[in-house]
Amino acid sequence: MSNAHREALNKLIKEQQEGARNWLHYWQEYSAFDTWQFWFQLILFVAPLVILFFTIDWKRALQLGFYGFNVHVWFGYFDAFGSSQTFWTYPYKMIPFVPHSFGLDASMVPVLFLLVYQWTINNKKNYYLYTLLLSLFLSFIVKPLMALHHLIVFNRGANYFHLFLTYIVILVVSKLITDFFLHFQKKAQERS
C-alpha cells in the first residue's frame, strides 16, 4: 500500500470514527432512553416479534423464517444504503451505531411481509398482489406518518415512491430466493 493510499484510508477511518462519536452524542442528547421516540423504536422491534411468535405456522417455520430473513437482509441493505448516502435519515434510533431504523428493518417490516406470505400460502392467494398492497400501505401511509412525527427525514430528492420501488424489489427478490431453495429442497426429497 502506497503512502498516499494509506493516508487517504487513515483520513476516512478518522472521519468515520468522528461520525460515530457524533452520532452517539446526538443519540444521547435527542434519542436516548428518556425520549418517547426511543420507546417507540423499541416497541417497533419487540411487538412484531411477540405477535409473530403467537401467529406463525410452526409447521412451515423454516420456510417462513428463511423468507422473513431474506426480507430482513434485503431491507437492511437497502435502508443502510439510503441512510449512508443520506437519501433519508432516521433522527431517532434504538441503537445509535446502526444507520437505519433497527425496529423497522429487523422486526416490523420482515414480520409484516412474513405474515402476508404465510397468509397467501395458507389461503392460496396471490403473493404478489397482497405484498404489493402491503408495500403501498407501508410506503404511502406508514412512512408519511413517520415523517409527520420526524421519525424519518427525506433528503436529496428521495420520496415515498422511491421507498415503494424498494419494497417491490425486496418482495420479488425475497420470494424468488425462497422459491429457488424450496425447489431444490423438493428435488432432493423426491430423490430420497
N, C-alpha and C positions, 0 to 999 in steps of 0.2 A: 504494500500500500504506500503510495507516494505521500510526501509531507502535506501537499495541498489537499489530497484526498482525505487524509487523517484529520487535518484542521477543519475541513468542511463537515466531516462526520461529527467531530467533537463539538462544533458550534451547534449542530442540530440537536445533539444529545443534551447540551446545556439548555437550549431553548425549550426542549421537551420537558426537562426537569423543572424549569421555571414555570412552564404552563401547568404542570401537575400541582406544583405548590400553590399557584394562583387559584386553580380550581378548588383545591382543598380549603384555602382561606375563604373563597366565595361560598363554598358549601357550609362552612362553619358559621358564616355571617348570615346567610339568607335561606339555607335549605336543610338545616340540621334538625335534630330531634324536637326542637321547640317550635317547629312550624307545622301547620296543618298540611302543607304540601308534602312533607316527608311522610307523614302518616297516610296520606292518600296514596303515595307511591308504594308504601308497604302493603296497603290493602290491595292495590292492583297486582301485587306479587302473590300474596298469600291466599286471598279469597278464591281466585280461579283454580288454584291447586287443590283447595279443600273441596270445591264443587266437583272438580274432576274425579277426585278420589271416590265420591259417592255416586257418580253418574257414568263412569267408564264401563264399557262392556269388557269385563275381565277375560272373557273367552278370546277376545281379539286384542288383548293388552299390548302384545308385542308389535303387531301391525299398527295399531293406533299410536303407540309410543314412538315407533320409528317415524311415522308420518309427522307427528307433533314435533319431534326433534328436528326433522327436516325444516318445518316451518320456523322453528326457533332459530336454527342456524342461519337460514337464508335471510330471515327478517333481521337478525342481529348484524349480518354482514351489510345489508342494505342500509340499515339505520346507522351503523357505525360509519359507513362511507358518507352518508348525508350529513351526519354530525361533524365528522372530521373535516369535511370540505365546506363546512359552515352553511349548507343549504338550509338546515334547520338546527335549532338548539333547544335543549331541554334545560331551562333555568333551575328546575328543582329536581334533585336526584335522590334516590335512595342510597346509592353508593357513589361517592364523589369521584372515584377514579375511573368510572365507566362513562364513556362519552355519550351514551344513548340512554334511553329510558329502560332500565332493567326490569321494572314491573311489566311494561308492555312487551318487551322482546322475549323475556324468559318465561312469562306466565300468561298474561291476559290474551294476547293475540294467538299464540300457539294453542292454548286451551280452547278458545272460541273456534278456531279452524278445525281442531281435532274433534270437537263435539259435533260440528256440522258434518264433517267427514263421516263420523260414526253414524249420525242420523241418516245420511244419504245411503250408506251401505245397508243399514238395518231396514230401511223403508224403500229400498230400490228406487231412489230418487236421483236426479241428475246432479252430480257433484259440481259440475262447472256452473250451473245456474245458481245453486244455493251459495256457493262460495263467492260467486260474483255479487250476489245480493249482500252477503256479509262484508265484502270489500267496499261496496258502495256505502253501507252503513258506517263502517269504520272511517272511511276517507272523508265522507261528507256530513257526518253527524257527530261522531265521537271526536275526531281531531278538531273540528271547529269549536266544539265545546271546550276542549282542552286549550285551544288557542285563546278563547274568551277568558279563561282563567290563568292565562300566561304559563301554562304547563308545557307548551311548545311555542316556539317563535320561529317564523319563517324568515329566511334571508336570501339574498342573491336571486330573487325571482322564483324561488320554489313555491309550490302551491299544493292544494289538495288533489288536484288532478295528477300531479307527479306522484303523490303517495298512492293514489288509486292504481296507477300503472305498476308501481312497485308491488302492490298486493297481487295484481294479476300475474305478474311474473312469478312471484313466490308460490301462489296456489297451483300454477301449472307445473313448475319445476318440482315442487314437493310431491305432487301426485304422480308425475312421470317417474321420479326416482323410486317412490314406494311401489308403483306398479312393476317397474323393472325388477326389483328384488322379489316381489311376490311371484312374478313369472318364473324366475329361476328356482324359487323355493318349490313351486308346484311341479316343475320339471324334475327336480331332484326327488320329490315324493313319489312321482309316477314311476321313476326308475327303481325305487326301493321295493 
